Structure formats: C-alpha cells, structure tokens
Amino acid sequence: MQKNVKIHLTFCHRKPERSFFWKGRQFPVCARCTGIHVGYLSMPLFLFGWVQLGLWLSVALILPTYLDGALQALSGRESNNWRRLATGIMAGVGAMSVISIAGKAIGRLILHLLT
C-alpha cells in the first residue's frame, strides 16, 4: 500500500498563518514567497531592456525583505501577510534586476574576450 507523499520543490516553510488562501485552499508558498515569485515575472522587462535599474537600487529593493524578516526574528513582532507580499515583490524585482545586470556584464566580457 502506497502512502500519499507530497513532494515540495521549494524551500518555503508554508506556514498557514503566513500564507494566503483562495477559495479555502492554501497557496503553495507563503505570502513572502508569493511576492518573490510575482516579482520574478518582471524578468522580461530587464531582459529586453525596457526597464533598467542601477545595481544599488536593485540591492536596495531586496533589503526590506531581509529587514522585515530580521525584525520579526529579533523583536518578536509579527509582520502581516500584505507587508510580506509587498517586500517579497520588491525582492523579486530587485533580484531579477541584479541577475540581468550580472548577465549583461558577463555577456560583454565574453564578447570582449572573443574579439
């Protein structure tokens, strides 16, 4: 007899109190991870050059997620899911911007080495 085994391919904690629900069903990831994944959808904007952010602004977009998590851990104050979602979206957008900046720099380096 086979047991019902769920395989999770993400590092999210999936705590119900930190997750959104839709029609009585919990999202597969928490509110912060939901925001990060939504932010990842911005990648084509950076990839095709429609939006360009500087490196420091991109890093600054990632910091609120870490600050919110650290403040929760150190102070014991509980963030809410909407703040987690907002900081997650910012982190996802910032990460995609950093990745595009790094990718373009690597591409330029490769082109330079080939010429």
TORKOL-4160 file (C-alpha; in steps of 0.2 Angstrom, whole numbers, padded with zeros to 4 digits, m for minus):
115
<pt num="1" X="0000" Y="0000" Z="0000"/>
<pt num="2" X="0007" Y="0017" Z="m0005"/>
<pt num="3" X="0006" Y="0032" Z="0006"/>
<pt num="4" X="0001" Y="0049" Z="m0001"/>
<pt num="5" X="0018" Y="0058" Z="m0002"/>
<pt num="6" X="0019" Y="0076" Z="m0007"/>
<pt num="7" X="0035" Y="0082" Z="m0015"/>
<pt num="8" X="0039" Y="0100" Z="m0012"/>
<pt num="9" X="0052" Y="0108" Z="m0024"/>
<pt num="10" X="0054" Y="0125" Z="m0014"/>
<pt num="11" X="0062" Y="0130" Z="0002"/>
<pt num="12" X="0046" Y="0139" Z="0008"/>
<pt num="13" X="0040" Y="0135" Z="0026"/>
<pt num="14" X="0022" Y="0135" Z="0020"/>
<pt num="15" X="0015" Y="0140" Z="0037"/>
<pt num="16" X="m0004" Y="0143" Z="0036"/>
<pt num="17" X="m0004" Y="0159" Z="0046"/>
<pt num="18" X="0009" Y="0166" Z="0034"/>
<pt num="19" X="0000" Y="0161" Z="0018"/>
<pt num="20" X="m0014" Y="0167" Z="0008"/>
<pt num="21" X="m0029" Y="0156" Z="0005"/>
<pt num="22" X="m0040" Y="0156" Z="m0011"/>
<pt num="23" X="m0057" Y="0148" Z="m0010"/>
<pt num="24" X="m0052" Y="0139" Z="0006"/>
<pt num="25" X="m0036" Y="0132" Z="m0001"/>
<pt num="26" X="m0019" Y="0137" Z="0005"/>
<pt num="27" X="m0007" Y="0144" Z="m0008"/>
<pt num="28" X="0008" Y="0133" Z="m0012"/>
<pt num="29" X="0020" Y="0145" Z="m0004"/>
<pt num="30" X="0019" Y="0158" Z="0010"/>
<pt num="31" X="0015" Y="0177" Z="0007"/>
<pt num="32" X="0033" Y="0182" Z="0005"/>
<pt num="33" X="0037" Y="0169" Z="m0007"/>
<pt num="34" X="0022" Y="0173" Z="m0017"/>
<pt num="35" X="0028" Y="0191" Z="m0018"/>
<pt num="36" X="0045" Y="0185" Z="m0023"/>
<pt num="37" X="0038" Y="0174" Z="m0037"/>
<pt num="38" X="0027" Y="0188" Z="m0043"/>
<pt num="39" X="0042" Y="0199" Z="m0043"/>
<pt num="40" X="0051" Y="0186" Z="m0054"/>
<pt num="41" X="0039" Y="0189" Z="m0068"/>
<pt num="42" X="0047" Y="0206" Z="m0071"/>
<pt num="43" X="0062" Y="0197" Z="m0079"/>
<pt num="44" X="0057" Y="0201" Z="m0097"/>
<pt num="45" X="0057" Y="0219" Z="m0093"/>
<pt num="46" X="0075" Y="0219" Z="m0088"/>
<pt num="47" X="0080" Y="0206" Z="m0101"/>
<pt num="48" X="0074" Y="0216" Z="m0116"/>
<pt num="49" X="0080" Y="0232" Z="m0109"/>
<pt num="50" X="0063" Y="0240" Z="m0106"/>
<pt num="51" X="0067" Y="0244" Z="m0088"/>
<pt num="52" X="0085" Y="0247" Z="m0081"/>
<pt num="53" X="0089" Y="0250" Z="m0063"/>
<pt num="54" X="0106" Y="0253" Z="m0056"/>
<pt num="55" X="0114" Y="0240" Z="m0045"/>
<pt num="56" X="0112" Y="0249" Z="m0029"/>
<pt num="57" X="0094" Y="0252" Z="m0032"/>
<pt num="58" X="0092" Y="0234" Z="m0036"/>
<pt num="59" X="0100" Y="0229" Z="m0020"/>
<pt num="60" X="0090" Y="0242" Z="m0010"/>
<pt num="61" X="0074" Y="0234" Z="m0017"/>
<pt num="62" X="0080" Y="0217" Z="m0009"/>
<pt num="63" X="0084" Y="0224" Z="0008"/>
<pt num="64" X="0067" Y="0227" Z="0015"/>
<pt num="65" X="0063" Y="0208" Z="0014"/>
<pt num="66" X="0078" Y="0204" Z="0025"/>
<pt num="67" X="0075" Y="0218" Z="0037"/>
<pt num="68" X="0056" Y="0213" Z="0039"/>
<pt num="69" X="0062" Y="0195" Z="0042"/>
<pt num="70" X="0076" Y="0200" Z="0054"/>
<pt num="71" X="0065" Y="0212" Z="0064"/>
<pt num="72" X="0052" Y="0198" Z="0066"/>
<pt num="73" X="0065" Y="0186" Z="0072"/>
<pt num="74" X="0074" Y="0198" Z="0084"/>
<pt num="75" X="0060" Y="0209" Z="0091"/>
<pt num="76" X="0046" Y="0195" Z="0091"/>
<pt num="77" X="0034" Y="0207" Z="0082"/>
<pt num="78" X="0024" Y="0198" Z="0069"/>
<pt num="79" X="0023" Y="0206" Z="0051"/>
<pt num="80" X="0007" Y="0204" Z="0041"/>
<pt num="81" X="0004" Y="0195" Z="0025"/>
<pt num="82" X="0002" Y="0211" Z="0015"/>
<pt num="83" X="0019" Y="0218" Z="0021"/>
<pt num="84" X="0027" Y="0201" Z="0017"/>
<pt num="85" X="0019" Y="0201" Z="0000"/>
<pt num="86" X="0025" Y="0219" Z="m0004"/>
<pt num="87" X="0043" Y="0216" Z="0002"/>
<pt num="88" X="0043" Y="0200" Z="m0007"/>
<pt num="89" X="0038" Y="0208" Z="m0024"/>
<pt num="90" X="0051" Y="0221" Z="m0021"/>
<pt num="91" X="0064" Y="0207" Z="m0018"/>
<pt num="92" X="0059" Y="0198" Z="m0033"/>
<pt num="93" X="0060" Y="0213" Z="m0044"/>
<pt num="94" X="0077" Y="0218" Z="m0036"/>
<pt num="95" X="0084" Y="0200" Z="m0039"/>
<pt num="96" X="0079" Y="0200" Z="m0057"/>
<pt num="97" X="0087" Y="0217" Z="m0060"/>
<pt num="98" X="0103" Y="0211" Z="m0052"/>
<pt num="99" X="0103" Y="0195" Z="m0062"/>
<pt num="100" X="0101" Y="0205" Z="m0078"/>
<pt num="101" X="0115" Y="0217" Z="m0073"/>
<pt num="102" X="0126" Y="0202" Z="m0070"/>
<pt num="103" X="0121" Y="0193" Z="m0086"/>
<pt num="104" X="0124" Y="0208" Z="m0097"/>
<pt num="105" X="0141" Y="0211" Z="m0089"/>
<pt num="106" X="0146" Y="0193" Z="m0092"/>
<pt num="107" X="0140" Y="0194" Z="m0110"/>
<pt num="108" X="0150" Y="0210" Z="m0113"/>
<pt num="109" X="0165" Y="0201" Z="m0105"/>
<pt num="110" X="0163" Y="0186" Z="m0117"/>
<pt num="111" X="0161" Y="0197" Z="m0132"/>
<pt num="112" X="0177" Y="0206" Z="m0127"/>
<pt num="113" X="0186" Y="0190" Z="m0125"/>
<pt num="114" X="0181" Y="0184" Z="m0142"/>
<pt num="115" X="0186" Y="0200" Z="m0151"/>
